[in-house]
Amino acid sequence: MTEESARPVEEVLPYKHWWGLLGCAALMGVILAVGPYSEGLSLEPDRGDMWYFWQLSAPTAITRLMAWVPFSLHWMAMWYLISKGRSARPQYVLGLHKFNLQAIAVNAFFILLHIAQTKIWYDGLAQDTHEATSLGSVVIMLFAIMLMENNRRGLVFGHKFQFMSAAGEVVRRYHGYYFSWAIIYTFWYHPVELTNGHLAGFAYMFLLFLQGSLFFTRYHVNRWWTAALELLFTWHGALVAYYILQKGQNGPWSMFFFGGITLFLVTQMHGLGLSRKGKLMIAAPLIAILATFYGIFPELFPSLPRIPAIIYIGTVLVLLTIWLLMSGAWLVRRLR
């Protein structure tokens, strides 16, 4: 009897992708219904660039604990479920494993808890950590995705770099732990607010929570779904930059938006399983939009390569970090 046939048959729970999307929409409805959140509170004055405005001017031990304790419990619960799922070595199913349902319940519970925590105590982790940590944790996640997906879709126009394969496989095996922590940290960094930027950010995070709950399912590896989540990051950056521009500051929305489109054309589109004709049908109108915009605003063209350049440089830095960790692990084994 083989090991595969010796496994007990696991009950697969039914699931449709739109159920999760409906749940995300319902949670957004709760945010809108419970608000406003900072009305009547005294917030720190704006200190300019890289300063997160939405934090209490007079925090207390209780307001800090009510952010840090739920955050810690949230990521530890998700790490436990990821470890539980990995140890079960399940098949990728078109439905839910029991631990997927538990992950959805855990994320939904802590999302609702964060809404209540903001309403009562307001402060998030921003009170004690720098704004760069929130952005950086998710950006590193994007770098890791690029490295991991090199083995499937390639990095530049479908070309796969073989020297990255081993590091990409390491990321594929263990990415769930870092990704879940990064999303949960970013979620608890921000108090819940009703600004356009906050609402767009929470809507995006709810989709990421959904993706993170569906590990070891076919939904988790659906190439159109994962590409959409990658695209949403750059579009979210463009929205936030646009809202900053509306306030009179220099928000480079076009850099994020068209930089994201460029990255899609160069890398992400080639993981969708499209024929050459299918790629051309998608690429042609996008290139026309790019050409039209920069034909009207040529002075903005030098900023176009920045986002792809940052992503590719960051991917190489993550690669070097993984190589360093792999070398350290090899050295430890040799010394033993």
Contacts in CASP RR format, 6 or more apart in sequence:
PFRMAT RR
TARGET T0000
AUTHOR 0000-0000-0000
METHOD contacts of the structure
MODEL  1
MTEESARPVEEVLPYKHWWGLLGCAALMGVILAVGPYSEGLSLEPDRGDM
WYFWQLSAPTAITRLMAWVPFSLHWMAMWYLISKGRSARPQYVLGLHKFN
LQAIAVNAFFILLHIAQTKIWYDGLAQDTHEATSLGSVVIMLFAIMLMEN
NRRGLVFGHKFQFMSAAGEVVRRYHGYYFSWAIIYTFWYHPVELTNGHLA
GFAYMFLLFLQGSLFFTRYHVNRWWTAALELLFTWHGALVAYYILQKGQN
GPWSMFFFGGITLFLVTQMHGLGLSRKGKLMIAAPLIAILATFYGIFPEL
FPSLPRIPAIIYIGTVLVLLTIWLLMSGAWLVRRLR
10 88 0 8 1.000
10 90 0 8 1.000
10 97 0 8 1.000
10 98 0 8 1.000
11 98 0 8 1.000
12 93 0 8 1.000
12 94 0 8 1.000
12 95 0 8 1.000
12 96 0 8 1.000
12 97 0 8 1.000
13 95 0 8 1.000
13 96 0 8 1.000
13 97 0 8 1.000
13 98 0 8 1.000
13 100 0 8 1.000
13 101 0 8 1.000
14 95 0 8 1.000
14 96 0 8 1.000
15 95 0 8 1.000
15 96 0 8 1.000
15 100 0 8 1.000
15 217 0 8 1.000
15 219 0 8 1.000
17 219 0 8 1.000
17 222 0 8 1.000
17 225 0 8 1.000
20 104 0 8 1.000
20 210 0 8 1.000
21 207 0 8 1.000
21 210 0 8 1.000
23 108 0 8 1.000
23 206 0 8 1.000
24 203 0 8 1.000
24 206 0 8 1.000
24 207 0 8 1.000
24 210 0 8 1.000
27 108 0 8 1.000
27 111 0 8 1.000
27 112 0 8 1.000
27 206 0 8 1.000
28 199 0 8 1.000
28 202 0 8 1.000
28 203 0 8 1.000
28 206 0 8 1.000
30 112 0 8 1.000
30 115 0 8 1.000
31 115 0 8 1.000
31 192 0 8 1.000
31 194 0 8 1.000
31 199 0 8 1.000
31 202 0 8 1.000
32 194 0 8 1.000
34 115 0 8 1.000
34 116 0 8 1.000
34 119 0 8 1.000
34 192 0 8 1.000
35 119 0 8 1.000
35 192 0 8 1.000
35 194 0 8 1.000
36 194 0 8 1.000
37 118 0 8 1.000
37 119 0 8 1.000
37 122 0 8 1.000
37 191 0 8 1.000
37 192 0 8 1.000
37 193 0 8 1.000
37 194 0 8 1.000
38 54 0 8 1.000
38 122 0 8 1.000
38 191 0 8 1.000
38 193 0 8 1.000
41 56 0 8 1.000
41 122 0 8 1.000
42 56 0 8 1.000
42 57 0 8 1.000
42 58 0 8 1.000
43 53 0 8 1.000
43 54 0 8 1.000
43 55 0 8 1.000
43 56 0 8 1.000
43 57 0 8 1.000
44 53 0 8 1.000
44 55 0 8 1.000
44 56 0 8 1.000
44 57 0 8 1.000
45 57 0 8 1.000
46 53 0 8 1.000
50 130 0 8 1.000
50 131 0 8 1.000
50 132 0 8 1.000
51 131 0 8 1.000
52 126 0 8 1.000
52 131 0 8 1.000
52 134 0 8 1.000
52 189 0 8 1.000
54 126 0 8 1.000
54 190 0 8 1.000
54 191 0 8 1.000
54 193 0 8 1.000
54 198 0 8 1.000
55 123 0 8 1.000
55 124 0 8 1.000
55 126 0 8 1.000
55 127 0 8 1.000
55 191 0 8 1.000
56 63 0 8 1.000
56 122 0 8 1.000
56 123 0 8 1.000
56 127 0 8 1.000
59 123 0 8 1.000
59 127 0 8 1.000
62 121 0 8 1.000
63 121 0 8 1.000
63 122 0 8 1.000
63 123 0 8 1.000
63 127 0 8 1.000
64 123 0 8 1.000
64 127 0 8 1.000
64 128 0 8 1.000
66 117 0 8 1.000
66 120 0 8 1.000
66 121 0 8 1.000
66 123 0 8 1.000
67 117 0 8 1.000
67 121 0 8 1.000
67 123 0 8 1.000
67 124 0 8 1.000
67 125 0 8 1.000
67 127 0 8 1.000
67 188 0 8 1.000
68 125 0 8 1.000
68 128 0 8 1.000
70 110 0 8 1.000
70 113 0 8 1.000
70 114 0 8 1.000
70 117 0 8 1.000
70 188 0 8 1.000
71 125 0 8 1.000
71 184 0 8 1.000
71 185 0 8 1.000
71 188 0 8 1.000
73 110 0 8 1.000
74 106 0 8 1.000
74 107 0 8 1.000
74 110 0 8 1.000
74 184 0 8 1.000
74 187 0 8 1.000
74 188 0 8 1.000
75 180 0 8 1.000
75 181 0 8 1.000
75 184 0 8 1.000
75 185 0 8 1.000
77 106 0 8 1.000
77 110 0 8 1.000
78 103 0 8 1.000
78 106 0 8 1.000
78 107 0 8 1.000
78 180 0 8 1.000
78 184 0 8 1.000
79 177 0 8 1.000
79 180 0 8 1.000
79 181 0 8 1.000
81 99 0 8 1.000
81 102 0 8 1.000
81 103 0 8 1.000
81 106 0 8 1.000
82 176 0 8 1.000
82 177 0 8 1.000
82 180 0 8 1.000
82 215 0 8 1.000
84 99 0 8 1.000
85 97 0 8 1.000
85 99 0 8 1.000
85 215 0 8 1.000
85 216 0 8 1.000
88 97 0 8 1.000
88 99 0 8 1.000
90 97 0 8 1.000
90 216 0 8 1.000
91 216 0 8 1.000
92 216 0 8 1.000
92 217 0 8 1.000
92 218 0 8 1.000
92 220 0 8 1.000
92 221 0 8 1.000
93 216 0 8 1.000
93 217 0 8 1.000
93 218 0 8 1.000
94 217 0 8 1.000
94 218 0 8 1.000
94 219 0 8 1.000
95 217 0 8 1.000
95 218 0 8 1.000
95 219 0 8 1.000
96 104 0 8 1.000
96 214 0 8 1.000
96 217 0 8 1.000
97 216 0 8 1.000
97 217 0 8 1.000
99 216 0 8 1.000
100 213 0 8 1.000
100 214 0 8 1.000
100 215 0 8 1.000
100 216 0 8 1.000
100 217 0 8 1.000
103 212 0 8 1.000
103 213 0 8 1.000
103 214 0 8 1.000
103 215 0 8 1.000
104 210 0 8 1.000
104 213 0 8 1.000
107 209 0 8 1.000
107 210 0 8 1.000
107 212 0 8 1.000
107 213 0 8 1.000
110 184 0 8 1.000
111 187 0 8 1.000
111 206 0 8 1.000
111 209 0 8 1.000
114 187 0 8 1.000
114 188 0 8 1.000
114 192 0 8 1.000
115 192 0 8 1.000
117 124 0 8 1.000
118 124 0 8 1.000
118 191 0 8 1.000
118 192 0 8 1.000
118 193 0 8 1.000
119 192 0 8 1.000
122 191 0 8 1.000
123 191 0 8 1.000
124 188 0 8 1.000
124 189 0 8 1.000
124 190 0 8 1.000
124 191 0 8 1.000
125 134 0 8 1.000
125 185 0 8 1.000
125 188 0 8 1.000
125 189 0 8 1.000
126 134 0 8 1.000
126 189 0 8 1.000
126 190 0 8 1.000
126 191 0 8 1.000
129 189 0 8 1.000
133 185 0 8 1.000
133 189 0 8 1.000
134 185 0 8 1.000
134 186 0 8 1.000
134 189 0 8 1.000
134 190 0 8 1.000
137 181 0 8 1.000
137 182 0 8 1.000
137 185 0 8 1.000
137 186 0 8 1.000
138 182 0 8 1.000
138 183 0 8 1.000
138 186 0 8 1.000
138 233 0 8 1.000
139 310 0 8 1.000
140 178 0 8 1.000
140 182 0 8 1.000
140 318 0 8 1.000
141 178 0 8 1.000
141 179 0 8 1.000
141 182 0 8 1.000
141 183 0 8 1.000
142 230 0 8 1.000
142 233 0 8 1.000
142 311 0 8 1.000
143 311 0 8 1.000
143 314 0 8 1.000
143 315 0 8 1.000
143 317 0 8 1.000
143 318 0 8 1.000
144 171 0 8 1.000
144 175 0 8 1.000
144 178 0 8 1.000
144 179 0 8 1.000
144 318 0 8 1.000
145 175 0 8 1.000
145 230 0 8 1.000
146 155 0 8 1.000
146 267 0 8 1.000
146 311 0 8 1.000
146 312 0 8 1.000
146 315 0 8 1.000
147 164 0 8 1.000
147 167 0 8 1.000
147 168 0 8 1.000
147 171 0 8 1.000
147 315 0 8 1.000
147 318 0 8 1.000
147 319 0 8 1.000
147 322 0 8 1.000
148 168 0 8 1.000
148 171 0 8 1.000
148 172 0 8 1.000
148 175 0 8 1.000
149 271 0 8 1.000
150 160 0 8 1.000
150 161 0 8 1.000
150 164 0 8 1.000
150 165 0 8 1.000
150 168 0 8 1.000
151 160 0 8 1.000
151 164 0 8 1.000
151 165 0 8 1.000
151 168 0 8 1.000
151 169 0 8 1.000
151 172 0 8 1.000
152 271 0 8 1.000
153 160 0 8 1.000
153 267 0 8 1.000
153 268 0 8 1.000
153 270 0 8 1.000
153 271 0 8 1.000
154 160 0 8 1.000
154 161 0 8 1.000
154 267 0 8 1.000
154 270 0 8 1.000
154 271 0 8 1.000
155 161 0 8 1.000
155 164 0 8 1.000
155 267 0 8 1.000
155 312 0 8 1.000
155 315 0 8 1.000
156 266 0 8 1.000
156 267 0 8 1.000
157 266 0 8 1.000
157 267 0 8 1.000
157 270 0 8 1.000
158 267 0 8 1.000
158 270 0 8 1.000
158 271 0 8 1.000
164 319 0 8 1.000
166 326 0 8 1.000
167 318 0 8 1.000
167 319 0 8 1.000
167 322 0 8 1.000
167 323 0 8 1.000
167 326 0 8 1.000
168 322 0 8 1.000
170 322 0 8 1.000
170 325 0 8 1.000
170 326 0 8 1.000
171 318 0 8 1.000
171 322 0 8 1.000
176 212 0 8 1.000
176 215 0 8 1.000
179 212 0 8 1.000
180 212 0 8 1.000
183 205 0 8 1.000
183 208 0 8 1.000
183 209 0 8 1.000
183 212 0 8 1.000
186 205 0 8 1.000
187 202 0 8 1.000
187 205 0 8 1.000
187 209 0 8 1.000
190 198 0 8 1.000
190 202 0 8 1.000
192 198 0 8 1.000
192 202 0 8 1.000
193 199 0 8 1.000
195 243 0 8 1.000
196 239 0 8 1.000
196 243 0 8 1.000
197 239 0 8 1.000
197 240 0 8 1.000
197 243 0 8 1.000
200 236 0 8 1.000
200 239 0 8 1.000
200 240 0 8 1.000
201 236 0 8 1.000
201 240 0 8 1.000
204 232 0 8 1.000
204 233 0 8 1.000
204 236 0 8 1.000
207 229 0 8 1.000
207 232 0 8 1.000
208 229 0 8 1.000
211 220 0 8 1.000
211 225 0 8 1.000
211 226 0 8 1.000
211 229 0 8 1.000
212 220 0 8 1.000
214 220 0 8 1.000
219 225 0 8 1.000
223 271 0 8 1.000
223 272 0 8 1.000
223 273 0 8 1.000
224 272 0 8 1.000
227 264 0 8 1.000
227 268 0 8 1.000
227 269 0 8 1.000
227 271 0 8 1.000
227 272 0 8 1.000
230 264 0 8 1.000
230 268 0 8 1.000
231 260 0 8 1.000
231 264 0 8 1.000
231 268 0 8 1.000
234 256 0 8 1.000
234 257 0 8 1.000
234 259 0 8 1.000
234 260 0 8 1.000
234 261 0 8 1.000
234 263 0 8 1.000
234 307 0 8 1.000
235 256 0 8 1.000
235 257 0 8 1.000
235 260 0 8 1.000
237 253 0 8 1.000
237 256 0 8 1.000
238 253 0 8 1.000
238 254 0 8 1.000
238 256 0 8 1.000
238 257 0 8 1.000
239 253 0 8 1.000
241 251 0 8 1.000
241 252 0 8 1.000
241 253 0 8 1.000
241 255 0 8 1.000
241 256 0 8 1.000
242 251 0 8 1.000
242 253 0 8 1.000
244 250 0 8 1.000
244 251 0 8 1.000
245 251 0 8 1.000
245 253 0 8 1.000
252 303 0 8 1.000
254 293 0 8 1.000
254 297 0 8 1.000
254 300 0 8 1.000
254 303 0 8 1.000
255 300 0 8 1.000
255 303 0 8 1.000
255 304 0 8 1.000
255 306 0 8 1.000
255 307 0 8 1.000
256 307 0 8 1.000
258 290 0 8 1.000
258 293 0 8 1.000
258 294 0 8 1.000
258 304 0 8 1.000
259 304 0 8 1.000
259 305 0 8 1.000
259 306 0 8 1.000
259 307 0 8 1.000
259 308 0 8 1.000
260 307 0 8 1.000
260 308 0 8 1.000
261 286 0 8 1.000
261 289 0 8 1.000
261 290 0 8 1.000
262 290 0 8 1.000
262 304 0 8 1.000
262 305 0 8 1.000
262 307 0 8 1.000
262 308 0 8 1.000
263 307 0 8 1.000
263 308 0 8 1.000
263 311 0 8 1.000
264 286 0 8 1.000
265 283 0 8 1.000
265 286 0 8 1.000
265 287 0 8 1.000
266 308 0 8 1.000
269 279 0 8 1.000
269 282 0 8 1.000
269 283 0 8 1.000
270 279 0 8 1.000
274 282 0 8 1.000
290 304 0 8 1.000
293 300 0 8 1.000
294 300 0 8 1.000
294 301 0 8 1.000
294 304 0 8 1.000
END
